[in-house]
Amino acid sequence: MIDEYQILLNPVVIGNGKTMFEGIEGKINLRLTKTRVFKNGNILLCYEPTR
């Protein structure tokens, strides 16, 4: 069981690539719990699954 998802976004357009949620079947409801913006433009997003 996963308690928290932490996703670090590096805002760069590359045109194509793989999805990070490949292979997940069904919908997972998430609630945003925390964000942090770094000086270099990266963004940390923290989510908890809702039950």
Summary of the structure (lengths in Angstrom):
residues: 51
radius of gyration: 12.9
end to end distance: 11.8
largest distance: 35.6
contacts: 75
relative contact order: 0.44
helix: 0%
strand: 39%
